[in-house]
């Protein structure tokens, strides 16, 4: 008589894999928006700040009350990043559950790996931006002496 191994379906590993892929795509999309060009140039922002200061000074001299500040527009970028990181954590947990339940290991390993890579990618990106910002500040401080010469 032949023994036939009946493999369990990979439902936890598959769901974890899909969540990991979705979170990785969202994280990559959010990181790519960091390098998009800004809507306004720096000069126009400075002009708007100067106009606000002028209007504020005119109101203060005339005794008018300051207008209520307008609330900033809703930014869904941070919410999307938080949801993607939660989905990556869920992918890692589902991959672990799939490994615990002895499902076929390939999808469970991929779910854990891709979920962890979403966390690591977010961390490494912001670490690289921080290091570049510090390098820029150091170069500016080193060149301050040449401004006064």
C-alpha positions as CSV (number, residue, x, y, z in Angstrom):
1,X,0.0,0.0,0.0
2,X,1.2,3.5,-0.8
3,X,1.3,6.2,1.7
4,X,0.3,9.6,0.2
5,X,1.3,12.6,2.1
6,X,-1.6,15.1,2.3
7,X,-0.2,18.6,2.5
8,X,-2.1,21.1,4.5
9,X,-3.2,24.2,2.6
10,X,-1.0,27.2,3.1
11,X,-3.7,29.7,4.2
12,X,-1.7,31.5,6.9
13,X,1.5,31.6,4.9
14,X,-0.4,32.8,1.8
15,X,-2.3,35.5,3.7
16,X,0.9,36.6,5.4
17,X,2.7,36.7,2.1
18,X,0.0,38.8,0.4
19,X,0.0,41.2,3.4
20,X,3.8,41.5,3.3
21,X,3.8,42.3,-0.4
22,X,1.0,44.9,0.0
23,X,2.9,46.5,2.9
24,X,6.1,46.5,1.0
25,X,4.4,48.2,-2.0
26,X,2.9,50.9,0.2
27,X,6.2,51.5,2.0
28,X,8.0,51.9,-1.3
29,X,5.3,54.3,-2.5
30,X,5.5,56.4,0.6
31,X,9.3,56.5,0.4
32,X,9.2,57.6,-3.2
33,X,6.9,60.5,-2.3
34,X,9.8,61.9,-0.2
35,X,11.7,62.8,-3.4
36,X,8.8,64.4,-5.3
37,X,9.2,68.1,-6.2
38,X,7.5,70.5,-3.8
39,X,4.4,72.4,-5.0
40,X,5.9,75.8,-4.1
41,X,9.4,77.2,-4.6
42,X,11.4,78.4,-1.6
43,X,11.2,82.0,-2.8
44,X,7.4,82.0,-2.9
45,X,7.2,80.5,0.6
46,X,9.5,83.3,1.9
47,X,7.3,85.9,0.2
48,X,4.2,84.4,1.8
49,X,5.8,84.4,5.2
50,X,6.8,88.1,4.8
51,X,3.2,89.0,3.7
52,X,1.9,87.2,6.8
53,X,4.2,89.1,9.0
54,X,3.2,92.4,7.4
55,X,-0.5,91.7,7.8
56,X,0.0,90.6,11.4
57,X,1.9,93.8,12.2
58,X,-0.8,95.9,10.6
59,X,-3.5,94.1,12.6
60,X,-1.5,94.5,15.8
61,X,-1.1,98.3,15.2
62,X,-4.8,98.8,14.4
63,X,-5.9,96.7,17.4
64,X,-7.8,94.1,15.4
65,X,-7.9,90.6,16.8
66,X,-5.8,87.9,15.1
67,X,-7.8,85.5,12.9
68,X,-8.2,82.0,14.0
69,X,-5.6,79.8,12.4
70,X,-6.8,77.5,9.6
71,X,-6.2,73.8,10.4
72,X,-3.6,72.1,8.3
73,X,-4.9,69.8,5.5
74,X,-5.3,66.1,6.4
75,X,-2.2,64.1,5.5
76,X,-3.0,60.5,4.9
77,X,0.7,59.6,4.1
78,X,1.6,59.0,7.7
79,X,-1.6,57.0,8.2
80,X,-0.8,54.8,5.2
81,X,2.7,54.2,6.5
82,X,1.3,53.2,9.9
83,X,-1.2,50.8,8.4
84,X,1.5,49.3,6.1
85,X,3.8,48.7,9.0
86,X,0.9,47.1,11.0
87,X,0.2,44.9,7.9
88,X,3.9,44.0,7.8
89,X,3.7,43.0,11.5
90,X,0.6,40.9,10.8
91,X,2.4,39.3,7.9
92,X,5.3,38.3,10.2
93,X,2.8,36.9,12.7
94,X,0.8,35.0,10.1
95,X,4.0,33.5,8.7
96,X,5.0,32.4,12.2
97,X,1.6,30.8,12.7
98,X,2.0,29.0,9.3
99,X,5.4,27.7,10.5
100,X,3.9,26.6,13.8
101,X,1.1,24.7,12.1
102,X,3.6,22.9,9.9
103,X,2.2,24.3,6.6
104,X,4.5,24.1,3.6
105,X,7.4,26.4,4.6
106,X,8.1,28.4,1.5
107,X,5.2,30.9,1.7
108,X,5.6,31.2,5.5
109,X,9.3,32.0,5.2
110,X,8.5,34.6,2.5
111,X,5.8,36.2,4.6
112,X,8.2,36.6,7.5
113,X,11.0,37.8,5.3
114,X,9.0,40.3,3.4
115,X,7.2,41.6,6.5
116,X,10.6,42.2,8.2
117,X,12.0,43.8,5.1
118,X,9.3,46.4,5.2
119,X,10.3,47.4,8.7
120,X,14.0,47.3,7.8
121,X,13.5,49.3,4.7
122,X,11.6,52.1,6.5
123,X,14.3,52.2,9.3
124,X,17.3,52.2,6.9
125,X,15.7,54.9,4.7
126,X,15.2,57.3,7.6
127,X,18.7,56.4,9.0
128,X,20.2,57.3,5.6
129,X,18.3,60.6,5.4
130,X,19.5,61.4,8.9
131,X,23.1,60.7,8.1
132,X,22.9,62.8,4.9
133,X,21.4,65.6,6.9
134,X,24.1,65.5,9.5
135,X,26.8,65.5,6.7
136,X,25.1,68.5,5.2
137,X,25.0,70.4,8.5
138,X,28.7,69.5,9.1
139,X,29.7,70.9,5.7
140,X,27.7,74.1,6.2
141,X,29.3,74.7,9.6
142,X,32.8,74.0,8.2
143,X,32.2,76.5,5.5
144,X,30.9,79.3,7.7
145,X,34.4,80.8,8.0
146,X,34.6,81.4,4.3
147,X,31.4,83.5,4.4
148,X,33.0,86.1,6.6
149,X,36.2,86.4,4.6
